[in-house]
C-alpha cells in the first residue's frame, strides 16, 4: 500500500542530490487530480501501441489488428493485476472488500497483468484469426519499454524500494522513512536501494536486446521466450532486494521470485529446444517460419 501523502522530499546523498521535492500529482484537470503513476502508464501504453502499429506490417500483421488486440489487453492487464495483488494481500481487504475497487491507493501485481495480457491476446487472436505467435513476438518487445517507463511511477509514489544500502546511489525520502519506521524492516534514517531505477535500466537493455532478437528470429515464440528469460532473471534479483514483496501464503516464498524462476527455466528450455528444430516452412510437425522483418 502506498502512502496517502502527495508530496515527498527525496535525496540521493551519495550522489550529492538532496531535498528534491516531488509530487504524486502531475496536474489537476477540471478539479480531478491526475497522478504521475497513471499518466506514465498511459503514456507507456500509447507509445507501445504506436510502435507496434508501425512495425506490424513487417511481421505479417495488419496494423488494425494490433489496435484491436491492445484494446483488449489494457483492461485485462489492469483487472488481473489487481486480482493478483488482492489474492496475495487478502488480509488487507478482508474487512473492507469494497476497497478492492479503489485503485487510487495502489496495489497492482505485475505478473497478474502479464497473465491478463496473455489471456486477452489469446481471445483476440482467436476471434480475429490472427497468428498468435506473430502477435506475441511483435508485442512482447514493447513490454519492457512500458515497464521501464512505468517504474518511474513508483518513484513518484515512493514505493517499491529496497532494503538499506550504503551504495552511492542509495535513496532517502520521508516516504521511505515512514514505511521503514512503520514496518521495522530497516533503519528509516539510512538510504535504501532505488529498485525502481534498477528495473528501469534493466528493462531498457532488455528492450534493446529484444529489438535485435526479433529482427533475427525465424522461430515462433522465441522472441517471447527471450523476454521471459531476461526479465525473469532481472525480476528475481530485484525482488530479493524489495521490502514490499507478495508472499505465497505463509511459506516465506516471494511470489515474484518463484514465478521468475519458473519463467527462466521454462523459457530457457524452450529456446534450447527450438534451436534443435529445423526451420522448414509449411511442414507438419516442423518449425513454422514467422520470418524476419521485410525491409
Backbone as CSV, one residue per row, in Angstrom:
resi,resn,N_x,N_y,N_z,CA_x,CA_y,CA_z,C_x,C_y,C_z
1,UNK,0.854,-1.199,0.000,0.000,0.000,0.000,0.882,1.239,0.000
2,UNK,0.609,2.160,-0.869,1.429,3.350,-0.960,0.964,4.400,0.034
3,UNK,1.803,5.372,0.252,1.472,6.454,1.170,0.334,7.294,0.609
4,UNK,-0.456,7.863,1.517,-1.529,8.761,1.090,-1.021,10.180,0.886
5,UNK,0.234,10.444,1.252,0.811,11.763,1.029,1.006,11.979,-0.468
6,UNK,0.968,13.235,-0.892,1.196,13.537,-2.303,2.549,14.178,-2.531
7,UNK,3.172,14.717,-1.486,4.480,15.361,-1.609,5.543,14.563,-0.866
8,UNK,6.718,14.472,-1.474,7.844,13.805,-0.837,9.108,14.640,-1.034
9,UNK,10.001,14.570,-0.065,11.318,15.184,-0.172,12.311,14.046,-0.367
10,UNK,12.941,13.983,-1.540,13.781,12.851,-1.912,15.237,13.290,-2.016
11,UNK,16.137,12.426,-1.538,17.572,12.713,-1.614,18.340,11.472,-2.052
12,UNK,19.422,11.697,-2.763,20.412,10.668,-3.079,21.734,11.199,-2.521
13,UNK,21.924,11.076,-1.209,23.055,11.744,-0.549,24.417,11.359,-1.111
14,UNK,24.592,10.111,-1.514,25.875,9.678,-2.057,26.210,10.329,-3.376
15,UNK,25.188,10.823,-4.071,25.390,11.493,-5.351,25.355,13.010,-5.214
16,UNK,25.193,13.489,-3.995,25.129,14.925,-3.769,23.807,15.545,-4.168
17,UNK,22.752,14.731,-4.310,21.416,15.229,-4.662,20.577,15.226,-3.390
18,UNK,20.158,16.396,-2.956,19.479,16.482,-1.667,18.200,17.311,-1.752
19,UNK,17.210,16.860,-0.983,15.972,17.613,-0.750,15.272,18.054,-2.029
20,UNK,15.042,17.087,-2.914,14.281,17.347,-4.134,12.806,17.068,-3.841
21,UNK,11.951,18.038,-4.096,10.521,17.862,-3.843,9.840,17.243,-5.060
22,UNK,9.137,16.129,-4.840,8.352,15.518,-5.912,6.912,15.406,-5.432
23,UNK,6.000,15.348,-6.373,4.578,15.274,-6.057,3.960,14.150,-6.859
24,UNK,3.173,13.314,-6.189,2.492,12.222,-6.886,1.519,12.755,-7.927
25,UNK,1.008,13.935,-7.724,0.025,14.518,-8.633,0.740,15.310,-9.721
26,UNK,0.514,14.940,-10.974,1.152,15.634,-12.092,0.477,16.970,-12.349
27,UNK,-0.857,16.962,-12.374,-1.633,18.181,-12.584,-3.085,17.911,-12.223
28,UNK,-3.847,18.973,-12.133,-5.279,18.866,-11.844,-6.062,19.350,-13.053
29,UNK,-7.006,18.547,-13.508,-7.796,18.867,-14.699,-9.277,18.862,-14.327
30,UNK,-9.895,20.033,-14.418,-11.314,20.176,-14.066,-11.605,19.640,-12.659
31,UNK,-10.682,19.920,-11.760,-10.861,19.519,-10.376,-10.461,18.090,-10.067
32,UNK,-10.009,17.341,-11.085,-9.609,15.941,-10.894,-8.085,15.848,-10.903
33,UNK,-7.537,15.246,-9.865,-6.086,15.106,-9.780,-5.616,13.971,-10.679
34,UNK,-4.648,14.263,-11.531,-4.056,13.262,-12.413,-2.691,12.888,-11.844
35,UNK,-2.538,11.624,-11.482,-1.313,11.176,-10.824,-0.253,10.787,-11.854
36,UNK,0.996,11.006,-11.473,2.105,10.653,-12.343,2.073,9.165,-12.700
37,UNK,1.726,8.322,-11.745,1.725,6.874,-11.989,0.795,6.531,-13.149
38,UNK,-0.450,7.012,-13.071,-1.407,6.737,-14.126,-1.007,7.378,-15.443
39,UNK,-0.457,8.592,-15.367,-0.040,9.301,-16.570,1.094,8.564,-17.271
40,UNK,2.047,8.060,-16.493,3.179,7.333,-17.065,2.735,6.000,-17.663
41,UNK,1.843,5.298,-16.977,1.340,4.033,-17.506,0.600,4.269,-18.816
42,UNK,-0.252,5.299,-18.839,-0.992,5.618,-20.063,-0.039,5.982,-21.194
43,UNK,1.002,6.752,-20.877,1.985,7.136,-21.889,2.719,5.915,-22.428
44,UNK,3.045,4.973,-21.528,3.742,3.756,-21.933,2.878,2.923,-22.874
45,UNK,1.592,2.815,-22.564,0.671,2.045,-23.407,0.558,2.685,-24.788
46,UNK,0.402,4.001,-24.821,0.258,4.703,-26.099,1.526,4.574,-26.938
47,UNK,2.687,4.731,-26.303,3.948,4.608,-27.028,4.114,3.195,-27.583
48,UNK,3.830,2.186,-26.749,3.934,0.801,-27.209,2.989,0.519,-28.365
49,UNK,1.774,1.059,-28.273,0.790,0.877,-29.346,1.273,1.506,-30.649
50,UNK,1.800,2.721,-30.563,2.269,3.402,-31.764,3.421,2.648,-32.424
51,UNK,4.354,2.164,-31.608,5.494,1.432,-32.152,5.063,0.103,-32.763
52,UNK,4.178,-0.606,-32.070,3.686,-1.884,-32.587,2.858,-1.673,-33.845
53,UNK,2.050,-0.626,-33.849,1.206,-0.301,-35.010,2.070,-0.051,-36.241
54,UNK,3.169,0.635,-36.020,4.067,0.958,-37.131,4.833,-0.272,-37.615
55,UNK,5.205,-1.152,-36.689,6.037,-2.309,-37.045,5.234,-3.500,-37.543
56,UNK,3.931,-3.546,-37.263,3.112,-4.725,-37.543,3.225,-5.251,-38.970
57,UNK,3.134,-4.401,-40.009,3.187,-4.924,-41.382,4.464,-5.696,-41.695
58,UNK,5.574,-5.357,-41.048,6.827,-6.064,-41.296,6.751,-7.517,-40.837
59,UNK,5.824,-7.808,-39.927,5.717,-9.150,-39.360,4.423,-9.840,-39.769
60,UNK,3.869,-9.387,-40.890,2.704,-10.048,-41.434,1.427,-9.845,-40.644
61,UNK,1.332,-8.738,-39.919,0.145,-8.442,-39.108,-0.422,-7.103,-39.546
62,UNK,-1.724,-7.043,-39.677,-2.359,-5.782,-40.024,-2.301,-4.828,-38.829
63,UNK,-2.036,-3.581,-39.099,-1.936,-2.592,-38.028,-3.239,-2.503,-37.226
64,UNK,-4.376,-2.634,-37.918,-5.663,-2.571,-37.229,-5.830,-3.711,-36.240
65,UNK,-5.216,-4.850,-36.521,-5.303,-5.985,-35.605,-4.521,-5.706,-34.321
66,UNK,-3.454,-4.932,-34.451,-2.707,-4.520,-33.254,-3.588,-3.655,-32.366
67,UNK,-4.306,-2.731,-32.992,-5.195,-1.861,-32.233,-6.283,-2.671,-31.542
68,UNK,-6.877,-3.628,-32.239,-7.898,-4.490,-31.640,-7.341,-5.233,-30.427
69,UNK,-6.138,-5.745,-30.584,-5.518,-6.521,-29.508,-5.212,-5.646,-28.300
70,UNK,-4.685,-4.452,-28.537,-4.355,-3.552,-27.437,-5.604,-3.109,-26.675
71,UNK,-6.721,-2.934,-27.398,-7.967,-2.562,-26.724,-8.384,-3.649,-25.741
72,UNK,-8.103,-4.892,-26.076,-8.407,-5.990,-25.171,-7.387,-6.145,-24.061
73,UNK,-6.124,-5.862,-24.374,-5.044,-6.081,-23.409,-5.123,-5.124,-22.219
74,UNK,-5.338,-3.852,-22.481,-5.237,-2.843,-21.419,-6.190,-3.124,-20.253
75,UNK,-7.505,-3.278,-20.470,-8.376,-3.551,-19.320,-8.085,-4.902,-18.674
76,UNK,-7.718,-5.901,-19.498,-7.423,-7.221,-18.945,-6.215,-7.171,-18.020
77,UNK,-5.193,-6.420,-18.405,-3.996,-6.302,-17.578,-4.310,-5.641,-16.247
78,UNK,-5.108,-4.586,-16.271,-5.446,-3.888,-15.031,-6.257,-4.789,-14.103
79,UNK,-7.254,-5.463,-14.672,-8.124,-6.328,-13.864,-7.339,-7.467,-13.231
80,UNK,-6.542,-8.155,-14.024,-5.808,-9.299,-13.496,-4.658,-8.877,-12.592
81,UNK,-4.067,-7.708,-12.842,-3.022,-7.205,-11.947,-3.606,-6.930,-10.565
82,UNK,-4.831,-6.405,-10.536,-5.497,-6.144,-9.262,-5.882,-7.449,-8.563
83,UNK,-6.412,-8.395,-9.334,-6.786,-9.693,-8.758,-5.574,-10.369,-8.136
84,UNK,-4.459,-10.330,-8.845,-3.213,-10.940,-8.362,-2.816,-10.334,-7.022
85,UNK,-2.844,-9.012,-6.953,-2.457,-8.329,-5.719,-3.413,-8.666,-4.584
86,UNK,-4.706,-8.641,-4.859,-5.704,-8.897,-3.815,-5.577,-10.318,-3.269
87,UNK,-5.301,-11.272,-4.146,-5.152,-12.666,-3.701,-4.036,-12.794,-2.673
88,UNK,-2.906,-12.155,-2.954,-1.751,-12.299,-2.067,-1.791,-11.340,-0.875
89,UNK,-2.684,-10.357,-0.903,-2.807,-9.416,0.210,-4.246,-9.377,0.723
90,UNK,-4.893,-10.548,0.766,-6.310,-10.597,1.117,-6.584,-10.034,2.511
91,UNK,-5.682,-10.220,3.443,-5.887,-9.696,4.802,-6.117,-8.190,4.791
92,UNK,-5.550,-7.519,3.803,-5.702,-6.071,3.697,-7.123,-5.678,3.290
93,UNK,-7.833,-6.597,2.622,-9.166,-6.282,2.091,-10.290,-7.054,2.778
94,UNK,-9.935,-7.976,3.649,-10.927,-8.861,4.255,-12.061,-8.095,4.925
95,UNK,-11.716,-7.066,5.677,-12.723,-6.334,6.447,-13.340,-5.164,5.686
96,UNK,-12.831,-4.873,4.515,-13.383,-3.787,3.703,-13.284,-4.168,2.227
97,UNK,-14.096,-5.139,1.813,-13.989,-5.695,0.456,-14.204,-4.682,-0.660
98,UNK,-14.973,-3.627,-0.406,-15.202,-2.636,-1.453,-13.930,-1.887,-1.837
99,UNK,-12.938,-1.897,-0.938,-11.681,-1.210,-1.237,-10.903,-1.926,-2.345
100,UNK,-11.340,-3.141,-2.689,-10.721,-3.857,-3.809,-10.807,-3.022,-5.084
101,UNK,-11.868,-2.244,-5.204,-12.101,-1.476,-6.426,-11.450,-0.092,-6.397
102,UNK,-10.783,0.249,-5.290,-10.138,1.554,-5.167,-8.670,1.438,-5.556
103,UNK,-8.374,1.730,-6.808,-7.001,1.615,-7.306,-6.148,2.826,-6.979
104,UNK,-6.764,3.882,-6.479,-6.007,5.108,-6.220,-5.030,4.942,-5.063
105,UNK,-5.246,3.944,-4.222,-4.344,3.698,-3.099,-3.262,2.692,-3.433
106,UNK,-3.206,2.278,-4.700,-2.161,1.354,-5.117,-2.584,-0.096,-4.991
107,UNK,-1.711,-0.986,-5.458,-1.976,-2.402,-5.333,-2.216,-3.108,-6.651
108,UNK,-1.179,-3.193,-7.504,-1.248,-3.943,-8.753,-0.052,-4.888,-8.812
109,UNK,-0.309,-6.127,-9.194,0.765,-7.108,-9.305,1.162,-7.299,-10.759
110,UNK,2.421,-7.057,-11.074,2.856,-7.089,-12.479,2.556,-8.426,-13.135
111,UNK,2.852,-9.524,-12.461,2.656,-10.815,-13.093,1.177,-11.110,-13.335
112,UNK,0.310,-10.547,-12.524,-1.116,-10.660,-12.805,-1.461,-9.963,-14.104
113,UNK,-0.825,-8.807,-14.326,-1.033,-8.082,-15.574,-0.558,-8.875,-16.777
114,UNK,0.561,-9.592,-16.620,1.073,-10.428,-17.715,0.066,-11.523,-18.053
115,UNK,-0.477,-12.159,-17.017,-1.475,-13.216,-17.229,-2.700,-12.654,-17.950
116,UNK,-3.172,-11.487,-17.501,-4.323,-10.867,-18.138,-4.050,-10.511,-19.590
117,UNK,-2.852,-9.994,-19.859,-2.489,-9.632,-21.216,-2.450,-10.840,-22.137
118,UNK,-1.889,-11.945,-21.648,-1.817,-13.162,-22.458,-3.214,-13.693,-22.766
119,UNK,-4.095,-13.676,-21.750,-5.474,-14.136,-21.961,-6.160,-13.276,-23.022
120,UNK,-5.957,-11.962,-22.936,-6.571,-11.054,-23.921,-6.047,-11.335,-25.327
121,UNK,-4.751,-11.560,-25.448,-4.165,-11.854,-26.766,-4.725,-13.159,-27.325
122,UNK,-4.867,-14.180,-26.470,-5.430,-15.462,-26.906,-6.847,-15.281,-27.446
123,UNK,-7.644,-14.490,-26.727,-9.034,-14.283,-27.129,-9.127,-13.506,-28.437
124,UNK,-8.400,-12.386,-28.512,-8.495,-11.527,-29.692,-7.946,-12.220,-30.936
125,UNK,-6.778,-12.861,-30.806,-6.213,-13.536,-31.975,-7.084,-14.699,-32.424
126,UNK,-7.740,-15.350,-31.466,-8.641,-16.443,-31.819,-9.857,-15.950,-32.573
127,UNK,-10.430,-14.839,-32.101,-11.616,-14.277,-32.752,-11.282,-13.720,-34.126
128,UNK,-10.143,-13.034,-34.213,-9.770,-12.362,-35.464,-8.968,-13.260,-36.415
129,UNK,-8.707,-14.497,-35.982,-7.965,-15.447,-36.814,-6.581,-14.911,-37.177
130,UNK,-5.880,-14.411,-36.162,-4.542,-13.854,-36.339,-3.524,-14.854,-35.812
131,UNK,-2.336,-14.883,-36.394,-1.270,-15.748,-35.892,-0.909,-15.352,-34.466
132,UNK,-1.104,-16.264,-33.538,-0.805,-15.986,-32.131,0.688,-15.741,-31.926
133,UNK,1.521,-16.563,-32.549,2.967,-16.431,-32.345,3.488,-15.110,-32.888
134,UNK,2.981,-14.709,-34.048,3.428,-13.436,-34.613,3.026,-12.264,-33.723
135,UNK,1.787,-12.308,-33.201,1.328,-11.219,-32.351,2.116,-11.180,-31.040
136,UNK,2.347,-12.336,-30.446,3.102,-12.384,-29.198,4.519,-11.862,-29.395
137,UNK,5.182,-12.327,-30.468,6.565,-11.912,-30.702,6.669,-10.450,-31.111
138,UNK,5.603,-9.921,-31.702,5.586,-8.496,-32.036,5.452,-7.647,-30.784
139,UNK,4.465,-7.965,-29.952,4.119,-7.097,-28.824,5.066,-7.226,-27.635
140,UNK,5.637,-8.420,-27.422,6.452,-8.622,-26.212,7.663,-7.692,-26.183
141,UNK,8.117,-7.252,-27.342,9.282,-6.366,-27.400,9.012,-5.052,-26.675
142,UNK,7.771,-4.595,-26.703,7.448,-3.292,-26.138,7.034,-3.365,-24.664
143,UNK,6.922,-4.586,-24.138,6.569,-4.741,-22.722,7.643,-4.160,-21.811
144,UNK,8.933,-4.496,-21.989,9.943,-3.903,-21.106,10.051,-2.395,-21.250
145,UNK,9.774,-1.872,-22.443,9.770,-0.420,-22.619,8.694,0.198,-21.735
146,UNK,7.500,-0.387,-21.770,6.413,0.107,-20.932,6.706,-0.070,-19.451
147,UNK,7.299,-1.207,-19.093,7.658,-1.436,-17.694,8.651,-0.391,-17.205
148,UNK,9.641,-0.118,-18.024,10.660,0.846,-17.625,10.070,2.223,-17.384
149,UNK,9.183,2.653,-18.277,8.525,3.943,-18.090,7.653,3.924,-16.840
150,UNK,6.906,2.852,-16.673,6.011,2.745,-15.524,6.728,2.750,-14.185
151,UNK,7.952,2.253,-14.143,8.704,2.220,-12.871,8.954,3.621,-12.322
152,UNK,8.963,4.629,-13.192,9.120,5.981,-12.669,7.875,6.410,-11.900
153,UNK,6.751,5.756,-12.172,5.569,5.995,-11.351,5.806,5.549,-9.918
154,UNK,6.572,4.442,-9.747,6.937,4.003,-8.398,7.791,5.047,-7.692
155,UNK,8.641,5.725,-8.465,9.470,6.776,-7.875,8.596,7.911,-7.354
156,UNK,7.645,8.368,-8.165,6.787,9.472,-7.733,5.881,9.060,-6.576
157,UNK,5.563,7.776,-6.491,4.774,7.281,-5.359,5.640,6.944,-4.155
158,UNK,6.960,6.916,-4.362,7.903,6.487,-3.330,7.500,5.125,-2.764
159,UNK,7.383,4.172,-3.681,7.028,2.792,-3.340,7.972,1.850,-4.074
160,UNK,7.862,0.567,-3.749,8.638,-0.467,-4.434,10.142,-0.206,-4.355
161,UNK,10.611,0.200,-3.175,12.055,0.382,-2.989,12.601,-0.795,-2.194
162,UNK,13.915,-0.782,-1.971,14.553,-1.930,-1.354,15.012,-1.692,0.071
163,UNK,15.832,-2.631,0.539,16.387,-2.553,1.886,17.452,-1.453,1.960
164,UNK,17.945,-1.228,3.147,19.007,-0.242,3.347,20.255,-0.618,2.551
165,UNK,20.954,0.399,2.072,22.188,0.178,1.336,23.145,1.326,1.595
166,UNK,24.445,1.020,1.491,25.448,2.080,1.598,26.063,2.388,0.239
167,UNK,25.429,1.901,-0.823,25.901,2.217,-2.171,25.684,3.700,-2.456
168,UNK,26.499,4.294,-3.304,26.429,5.756,-3.509,25.105,6.240,-4.097
169,UNK,24.354,5.379,-4.736,23.078,5.807,-5.327,21.884,5.479,-4.422
170,UNK,22.149,5.180,-3.158,21.063,4.929,-2.226,20.122,6.128,-2.118
171,UNK,18.835,5.867,-1.900,17.806,6.911,-1.890,17.187,7.053,-0.496
172,UNK,16.909,8.290,-0.122,16.210,8.586,1.123,15.036,9.518,0.829
173,UNK,13.967,9.365,1.589,12.840,10.287,1.474,11.970,10.148,2.712
174,UNK,11.038,11.083,2.895,10.116,10.924,4.001,9.200,9.723,3.759
175,UNK,9.034,9.341,2.473,8.246,8.153,2.164,8.939,6.882,2.618
176,UNK,10.241,6.750,2.331,10.978,5.573,2.782,11.088,5.570,4.305
177,UNK,11.249,6.744,4.896,11.359,6.850,6.355,10.084,6.327,7.025
178,UNK,8.929,6.800,6.562,7.661,6.401,7.173,7.429,4.900,7.034
179,UNK,7.744,4.350,5.865,7.494,2.929,5.619,8.402,2.057,6.488
180,UNK,9.687,2.383,6.514,10.617,1.580,7.308,10.335,1.715,8.802
181,UNK,9.922,2.899,9.224,9.582,3.099,10.632,8.349,2.277,11.003
182,UNK,7.368,2.258,10.109,6.112,1.549,10.389,6.296,0.038,10.367
183,UNK,7.110,-0.460,9.431,7.261,-1.908,9.278,8.399,-2.487,10.105
184,UNK,9.360,-1.646,10.472,10.508,-2.138,11.227,11.452,-3.001,10.411
185,UNK,11.374,-2.881,9.082,12.185,-3.723,8.197,13.637,-3.266,8.155
186,UNK,13.873,-1.971,8.323,15.239,-1.454,8.252,15.369,-0.166,9.033
187,UNK,16.501,0.468,8.892,16.751,1.733,9.574,16.168,2.873,8.730
188,UNK,15.142,3.552,9.231,14.496,4.614,8.442,15.394,5.812,8.170
189,UNK,16.501,5.924,8.891,17.395,7.066,8.717,18.459,6.838,7.640
190,UNK,18.519,5.612,7.107,19.543,5.279,6.115,18.935,5.147,4.719
191,UNK,19.746,5.333,3.676,19.255,5.194,2.300,18.830,3.762,1.989
192,UNK,18.032,3.623,0.952,17.556,2.310,0.516,17.904,2.107,-0.962
193,UNK,17.828,0.856,-1.399,18.036,0.557,-2.815,16.910,1.186,-3.645
194,UNK,17.227,1.998,-4.660,16.190,2.530,-5.560,15.854,1.474,-6.616
195,UNK,15.116,0.456,-6.212,14.872,-0.674,-7.112,14.094,-0.271,-8.361
196,UNK,13.333,0.822,-8.266,12.650,1.301,-9.464,13.672,1.651,-10.546
197,UNK,14.804,2.217,-10.126,15.853,2.614,-11.066,16.543,1.390,-11.654
198,UNK,16.758,0.368,-10.821,17.371,-0.856,-11.315,16.523,-1.471,-12.429
199,UNK,15.218,-1.533,-12.175,14.335,-2.137,-13.181,14.232,-1.266,-14.431
200,UNK,14.230,0.046,-14.257,14.174,0.924,-15.422,15.366,0.669,-16.336
201,UNK,16.568,0.683,-15.774,17.775,0.494,-16.573,17.807,-0.893,-17.209
202,UNK,17.449,-1.913,-16.422,17.465,-3.278,-16.946,16.440,-3.453,-18.059
203,UNK,15.270,-2.865,-17.894,14.235,-3.004,-18.918,14.606,-2.295,-20.218
204,UNK,15.319,-1.187,-20.118,15.769,-0.528,-21.337,16.773,-1.402,-22.092
205,UNK,17.636,-2.096,-21.365,18.580,-3.006,-22.004,17.844,-4.194,-22.632
206,UNK,16.834,-4.711,-21.932,16.048,-5.822,-22.469,15.316,-5.388,-23.736
207,UNK,14.761,-4.191,-23.718,14.063,-3.662,-24.888,14.995,-3.618,-26.099
208,UNK,16.192,-3.106,-25.897,17.165,-3.029,-26.988,17.540,-4.426,-27.483
209,UNK,17.728,-5.359,-26.563,18.097,-6.722,-26.938,16.979,-7.395,-27.731
210,UNK,15.732,-7.184,-27.320,14.602,-7.825,-27.992,14.392,-7.290,-29.399
211,UNK,14.675,-6.012,-29.606,14.584,-5.467,-30.955,15.515,-6.227,-31.904
212,UNK,16.726,-6.515,-31.426,17.692,-7.264,-32.229,17.248,-8.716,-32.399
213,UNK,16.803,-9.336,-31.306,16.395,-10.748,-31.351,15.206,-10.938,-32.288
214,UNK,14.214,-10.062,-32.192,13.029,-10.190,-33.053,13.399,-10.050,-34.524
215,UNK,14.314,-9.177,-34.800,14.721,-8.939,-36.195,15.377,-10.181,-36.795
216,UNK,16.111,-10.937,-35.967,16.858,-12.084,-36.472,16.094,-13.406,-36.337
217,UNK,15.119,-13.460,-35.449,14.454,-14.728,-35.154,13.525,-15.167,-36.270
218,UNK,13.551,-16.469,-36.585,12.625,-17.041,-37.570,11.781,-18.150,-36.948
219,UNK,11.895,-18.362,-35.656,11.148,-19.419,-34.982,10.074,-18.804,-34.083
220,UNK,8.875,-19.385,-34.086,7.762,-18.809,-33.317,8.012,-18.829,-31.815
221,UNK,7.598,-17.766,-31.157,7.637,-17.598,-29.699,9.055,-17.467,-29.131
222,UNK,10.083,-17.475,-29.962,11.443,-17.369,-29.436,11.693,-15.976,-28.868
223,UNK,11.209,-14.941,-29.545,11.366,-13.580,-29.015,10.637,-13.453,-27.685
224,UNK,9.441,-14.019,-27.612,8.674,-14.000,-26.361,9.428,-14.728,-25.260
225,UNK,10.006,-15.873,-25.609,10.757,-16.649,-24.622,11.968,-15.880,-24.112
226,UNK,12.629,-15.146,-25.013,13.774,-14.352,-24.583,13.347,-13.241,-23.624
227,UNK,12.181,-12.648,-23.877,11.681,-11.643,-22.929,11.469,-12.272,-21.556
228,UNK,10.784,-13.417,-21.525,10.506,-14.077,-20.249,11.797,-14.460,-19.528
229,UNK,12.785,-14.903,-20.297,14.070,-15.291,-19.705,14.789,-14.082,-19.118
230,UNK,14.934,-13.040,-19.914,15.704,-11.877,-19.472,15.020,-11.144,-18.331
231,UNK,13.710,-10.914,-18.467,13.025,-10.215,-17.387,12.942,-11.084,-16.140
232,UNK,12.793,-12.391,-16.320,12.747,-13.286,-15.169,14.015,-13.198,-14.339
233,UNK,15.162,-13.130,-15.014,16.436,-13.002,-14.299,16.491,-11.684,-13.540
234,UNK,16.126,-10.604,-14.228,16.157,-9.279,-13.593,15.222,-9.230,-12.396
235,UNK,13.978,-9.666,-12.588,12.993,-9.555,-11.513,13.353,-10.432,-10.319
236,UNK,13.947,-11.597,-10.572,14.333,-12.492,-9.482,15.287,-11.776,-8.526
237,UNK,16.290,-11.114,-9.073,17.285,-10.464,-8.221,16.780,-9.146,-7.636
238,UNK,16.028,-8.379,-8.429,15.495,-7.127,-7.896,14.480,-7.407,-6.788
239,UNK,13.663,-8.421,-6.997,12.648,-8.762,-5.985,13.289,-9.129,-4.657
240,UNK,14.466,-9.738,-4.703,15.154,-10.127,-3.468,15.581,-8.916,-2.647
241,UNK,15.624,-7.731,-3.280,16.025,-6.509,-2.590,14.837,-5.719,-2.051
242,UNK,13.627,-6.022,-2.541,12.470,-5.203,-2.208,11.909,-5.513,-0.825
243,UNK,11.296,-4.496,-0.234,10.739,-4.639,1.116,9.238,-4.888,1.110
244,UNK,8.614,-4.868,-0.078,7.149,-4.970,-0.144,6.680,-6.163,-0.955
245,UNK,7.453,-7.238,-0.952,7.123,-8.402,-1.772,5.817,-9.052,-1.328
246,UNK,5.135,-9.686,-2.291,3.963,-10.502,-2.005,4.438,-11.933,-1.775
247,UNK,3.936,-12.558,-0.714,4.389,-13.895,-0.339,3.314,-14.942,-0.595
248,UNK,3.749,-16.173,-0.876,2.834,-17.282,-1.099,2.398,-17.835,0.252
249,UNK,1.170,-17.517,0.641,0.608,-17.949,1.925,1.606,-17.646,3.040
250,UNK,1.898,-18.649,3.872,2.832,-18.444,4.984,4.149,-19.182,4.757
251,UNK,4.479,-19.378,3.498,5.674,-20.158,3.181,6.965,-19.357,3.298
252,UNK,6.861,-18.032,3.273,8.058,-17.211,3.254,8.661,-17.091,1.869
253,UNK,7.994,-17.694,0.880,8.475,-17.613,-0.503,7.867,-16.399,-1.187
254,UNK,8.700,-15.609,-1.825,8.212,-14.437,-2.545,7.604,-14.880,-3.869
255,UNK,6.348,-14.509,-4.079,5.629,-14.970,-5.268,6.354,-14.598,-6.559
256,UNK,6.850,-13.374,-6.650,7.504,-12.930,-7.884,8.816,-13.659,-8.130
257,UNK,9.515,-14.039,-7.065,10.760,-14.772,-7.251,10.485,-16.184,-7.738
258,UNK,9.437,-16.809,-7.199,9.078,-18.157,-7.645,8.649,-18.140,-9.108
259,UNK,7.778,-17.195,-9.467,7.320,-17.097,-10.846,8.471,-16.757,-11.794
260,UNK,9.380,-15.896,-11.333,10.535,-15.540,-12.165,11.416,-16.761,-12.431
261,UNK,11.641,-17.563,-11.396,12.459,-18.760,-11.560,11.819,-19.730,-12.547
262,UNK,10.500,-19.888,-12.452,9.777,-20.764,-13.378,9.886,-20.225,-14.803
263,UNK,9.712,-18.917,-14.957,9.828,-18.283,-16.272,11.202,-18.538,-16.885
264,UNK,12.237,-18.373,-16.099,13.603,-18.544,-16.603,13.832,-19.980,-17.056
265,UNK,13.434,-20.934,-16.238,13.670,-22.340,-16.558,12.883,-22.775,-17.796
266,UNK,11.600,-22.409,-17.840,10.752,-22.829,-18.963,11.193,-22.157,-20.268
267,UNK,11.434,-20.847,-20.220,11.818,-20.134,-21.437,13.196,-20.572,-21.929
268,UNK,14.133,-20.808,-21.019,15.463,-21.277,-21.424,15.349,-22.646,-22.087
269,UNK,14.520,-23.509,-21.498,14.316,-24.823,-22.092,13.709,-24.736,-23.478
270,UNK,12.764,-23.824,-23.652,12.113,-23.664,-24.964,13.100,-23.145,-26.006
271,UNK,13.899,-22.150,-25.619,14.880,-21.587,-26.560,15.874,-22.652,-27.005
272,UNK,16.361,-23.437,-26.060,17.320,-24.502,-26.394,16.672,-25.536,-27.299
273,UNK,15.440,-25.923,-26.972,14.729,-26.914,-27.779,14.519,-26.412,-29.204
274,UNK,14.102,-25.160,-29.348,13.813,-24.626,-30.682,15.069,-24.517,-31.538
275,UNK,16.218,-24.357,-30.905,17.454,-24.293,-31.675,17.810,-25.635,-32.298
276,UNK,17.219,-26.709,-31.769,17.497,-28.046,-32.317,16.529,-28.413,-33.421
277,UNK,15.500,-27.585,-33.633,14.479,-27.896,-34.622,14.823,-27.271,-35.976
278,UNK,14.650,-28.029,-37.047,14.919,-27.473,-38.380,13.868,-26.441,-38.754
279,UNK,14.271,-25.458,-39.514,13.355,-24.415,-39.954,12.876,-24.779,-41.358
280,UNK,11.695,-25.376,-41.416,11.116,-25.780,-42.691,9.693,-25.260,-42.749
281,UNK,9.425,-24.242,-43.546,8.087,-23.665,-43.585,7.067,-24.615,-44.180
282,UNK,5.873,-24.616,-43.562,4.745,-25.318,-44.148,4.763,-26.820,-43.992
283,UNK,5.662,-27.394,-43.197,5.718,-28.830,-42.995,5.128,-29.194,-41.645
284,UNK,4.233,-30.157,-41.636,3.601,-30.576,-40.386,4.649,-31.134,-39.443
285,UNK,4.557,-30.723,-38.188,5.477,-31.208,-37.171,6.826,-30.541,-37.199
286,UNK,7.033,-29.569,-38.100,8.303,-28.862,-38.150,8.082,-27.425,-37.719
287,UNK,9.148,-26.717,-37.526,9.058,-25.321,-37.119,8.507,-24.481,-38.263
288,UNK,7.516,-23.670,-37.971,6.962,-22.768,-38.984,7.692,-21.448,-38.922
289,UNK,8.142,-20.977,-40.053,8.846,-19.700,-40.099,7.865,-18.555,-39.890
290,UNK,8.148,-17.731,-38.924,7.392,-16.487,-38.785,8.069,-15.423,-39.613
291,UNK,9.360,-15.623,-39.828,10.062,-14.760,-40.783,10.649,-13.516,-40.194
292,UNK,11.812,-13.125,-40.674,12.392,-11.848,-40.281,11.599,-10.715,-40.904
293,UNK,11.753,-9.511,-40.424,11.005,-8.394,-40.977,11.347,-8.124,-42.428
294,UNK,10.365,-7.635,-43.142,10.590,-7.252,-44.526,11.246,-5.877,-44.567
295,UNK,12.248,-5.782,-45.365,12.945,-4.483,-45.486,12.159,-3.542,-46.392
